[in-house]
């Protein structure tokens, strides 16, 4: 009897790590989300993610052969390092590709950034399907965008296209290196919002800041300034790219009702040809879905097709924006029809 083949997708995030085991058609066998343990540093976080993924694989696909692993991460991943990755201390020093090949020997490993993985998932099966060009905006622990042209994500020469977290914020920033100016991500990201809202004796998450804006004038003003600065940069990006659609995902998209009106108004008022602004179809799990797609493509040697227009696409566990611990019962749909 032939040994069944499976693939593994892992999304290393600043605050969470998600993993999923699927068959070669993309049928989900099991998935899990755990805390990244990022406050304990890169080595602990990476090992925690690998151990979690291996445990999921052993529990849900015992006896199967692992054909490929797709990995999404914050920052720009390489064999011997991860660049532009400040969310977890020393993550940049990880020899990510080599470490993953050592953890999963004799297995094909594919790496990409979290925003680009998410954009590819949205372009194939989600809110950016058929949008040419399209833009995916990731509002999570960090800040990044990804540009989709002809259904493919623009990588850039160094894999850093769309890293808008490094944008200049004012004219006085011109000519200053990173360490001598405040980057956009230092002011507009989940990590930045948490830092800006916290003070001695009070530490708030980004979600808590949004939740308290109706009760605390200080936090209301902070969110207003936060969204306005984001709108400024999104408008300039839209003018540059002239996208048909912008899809917004990431952890902060849970506060879409607070973010969307100002972004939409700014785009309509100042972009010559305003794009459609939508919530991502997979607002919180697109990077994992993109990582799985990378693994399936690598294992099968084919690229999975986009769905027919109007296809109703479920989420990982059937509920919008959620990846949860799953049992080992396979689903009955494939990634071609989506999870």
N, C-alpha and C positions, 0 to 999 in steps of 0.2 A: 504494500500500500504506500502511495506517495505521501511524503511528509507535507502537511499544509504550510503555506508561506504566509507570513504576516508582515506588516510594516508598523513602524512606531513614529509618532509625531511628538515633539517636545517643544513647548514654548517657555523659554526662560524670561520671566518678567521681573521688573524691579520689586514688586510686592507679592507676586504669585508665580507659581510654576504649574503649568498644565501639561498633561500627557494623555495620549490616546493610542490604543492598539486597534488596528483595522486589518481586514483581509485585503487581497490585491485588487478587489473591486471597490474598496473604500468602505465596505460595511463596517460600522463601528462594532467592535467586540467589547471594549471597556474604555473608560476614561476617568480621570481623577484630577483634582486641583488641590494644591497644598500651598502653604505660606512659603515664600521664597527664603525666609530666614536671612534676608539681605543685610540686616543690622549686624550679623555675625561675620560678614565678609564673604569674598568671592569663593574661597575654597569650600567653606561650609555650605554655601548656597548651591554651588555646582554639584558637590557630592550628594547633597540632599535630593536634587532633581534627578540625578542619574539613578540613585538608589530607589527613588519612588517609581521611576519608569521601569526599572528592572523588576521590581516587585509586582507592578501591574502586569507586565509581560508574563511573569512566572505564574501569576494567579489566573490570568484570563486566557492564556494561549500556551499552556504547558505542552511540550512535545512539538510545537510548531517551530519552523525555521524563520529567523528574522531576516528578511530580504533587504530592507533599507531603513534608514532612520533620517527623518527630516527634522531640522532644528531651526527654530526662530529665536532670535535674541535681540535685546536692546543693544544699540551700538552696531558697528560694522565688523562682522566676524571674519577672521582669517585663520589659517592653520596655527599660527604661533602667537596670536594676540586678538584682542577685540578693541577696536578704536572707537573713540567718541562714546564712551560708555561710563558716565559718571554716577549712574543710579546706585551701584553697589561698589563699595571700596575694593580696589584691586581687580575688578572684573576685567579691566583692560590688559592685565598681565597674564590672564589665562591663555594657555596655548589651546584654544578651544577645539580646533579641528583635530589636533593630535590627541588631546584628552578624550574626545568622543570616540576616535578610532581605537584607542586603548580600552575604553569602556565597552565598546561593541566591536570586537575584532572580527575580521573577515566579513564586514558588513559595509555596504555603501552608505556614506554619510553625506548629506546635503545641508548646507548652511545658508541662511539669509537673515536679513533684519526683520524685526517684528512688524514694522510698518509695511515693508514690501511684501511679506507673506500675507498680511491682512489684505493689502490692496489686490494681490493676485486672486485671493479667495473671493473678494467682492466683485472683481472683474469677471471671473468665470461664472459665478453662481449667485451673486448678490446684487447690491444696489448699484454697482458700476457696470453690470452686464449691458453691453450695447452702447455705453457712454464713451464717445471717442472725440477728444481726449477726456479722461476723468481724473479726479484727484481724490485720494484718500487722506483724511486728516486724522491723525492719531492723538487723542487727548488722554494720556495716561499718566503714569509716573513721570515720564518725559514728554517731549513734544516733537513730532515729526510729521512729514507728509510724504506721500508717494504719488508719482505721476504715471498714469496708464495711457499708453498710446497704441492703438491697434490691438487692444486686448493684452498687451504685454507691459510689464512694469519697467519703467526706465531706471536702470541701475546707476548710470553715470560712470565716468572713467574709473573712479576708485570705489564704486559701490555706495557713494554717499549722496546721490541725487535726492533732494527733498528733505535734507537735514536742516529744516528751518529753525530748529532750536538754537542754531548758531548765528541767526540773523542779527545784523546791526539794529540797534533800537533808536539811535539818534545820530545826527550829523557829527557830533563830537566823537563818536566811536570810530570814525574813518581812520584807518591806519593803526589802530590799537590792537595788539594781540589779545588772545582770549583772556589772559590773566589780568589785563589792565582795563577791561570793560565788563559790563554786566550783559551777559548773553540773554537772548529772548527766553530760552528755556529756564533761566534762573528767575524769571518773573512770571512766565506763563507755562505752567505744567502742574501736575498734581503735587509733585515734590515741592515746587516753589510755593504753591498755595498753602500747603501745610506749614511750611516754614514761616511764611509771612503772617499767617493768622495765629501762630502759637506765640506765647510769651511765658514768662516765669509763672509756673504753677498751672498753666493751661496748655495742653497739646491737643490740637484738633486735626482730624483727617480732612482731606479735601471734601469728601462727602458731607461731613459734619459742618464745614464752612458753608456750603450751599444750603444745607438744611436750616441754618440759623439766620439766614439773611433777612428774613421777615421780622425777626425779633431783635436783632442787634444792628444798629445803624452803621457801626464801624465795619462789620462784615459785609453789609449791603454795599457800602462804598468800595470795599476791596474787590468784591465780585464784579461790580460795574466797571472798575478800572481794568480788571483782569480780562473781561470779555471784550472791552473796547480795544485793548492792545492786541488781542488775538484777531479781532476784526480788521484792524489796520493791516496786519501782515497777510491775512487771508485775502483781502481785497487786492493787494499788490500781486499775490500769487495768481489770483484769478485773471487779472489784467495781463499778466505775462503769458499764461498758458491758454487762456480762452477755453476753459473746459465746458463740456456739456453738462456735467454734474459733479458736485462735490459731496462725498459721503463722509460722515463723521462717526468715528468709533473710539473705543478705549474706555477706561473706567469712568472718566468724567462725563461721558455721554449719558450716564444715568441721570444727569441734571440737564437733559436736553431742553426741557421746558424753560429753563432759565438762560441757556446759552443760545438756542436757536433764533429767537426773535431779533436780537441785536445783530447777529451775524447775517441773517437774511436781509434785514433792513439796510445794513451797510453795503452788501453786495448789490442790492437793487438800486441803491442811490448813486453808487459811484463807479460801478463796472460798466463799460460801454455795452457789453452783451452779457447780462447777468446769467450765471449758471443756475441750474436747479440745485438746491441745498437739501440734503436728505440725511436721515439717520442711517447708519450702516445696517445692512440686513443682519449681520453678525456683529453687533456692537461691542461685544466683550470676548468673543471666542474666535474671531477671524484669524489671528496669528497661528493658533493651533490648527485650524482647518487648512490654512496655507502650508503649514509644516507637513501635515499628513499628505497633502497633494504633492508636495515635493518628493516625499518618500514613495508614493504610488508611482509617480512619473519615472523615478529612478529605477524602481523595481520592474516595471513593465516595459520601459523604453518608449512609452507613448505619453502624449499630453492629453489629459481628460478634456472632453468638450465642454463648451458652454451650454447651458440649458436652453430650451425653447423659450421665447418670450412669454412672460406671464406665468412661468412655472412657479408653483408655491413651494418654497424651500424651507424645510424645518430646521431647527437649531439642534445642537448636539443632543440635548435631552428633550427636545420638543417644546421648550419654553424660551422665549426671546432672551438673548444675552446671558446664557447660563451654561457653565460647564460644571458638572457635579460628579461625585463619585458614582460609578456605574457598576452594575453587576456584570457577570460574564456572559449574559445572554445576548447573542448577536442581534442586531437590528435586521429588518428585512429589506431595507433600502440600500442602494449603493451610492458612492460619492458622485457618480454620474447623475443620479437623481437627488443626491445629497442626503446628508444624515437626517 
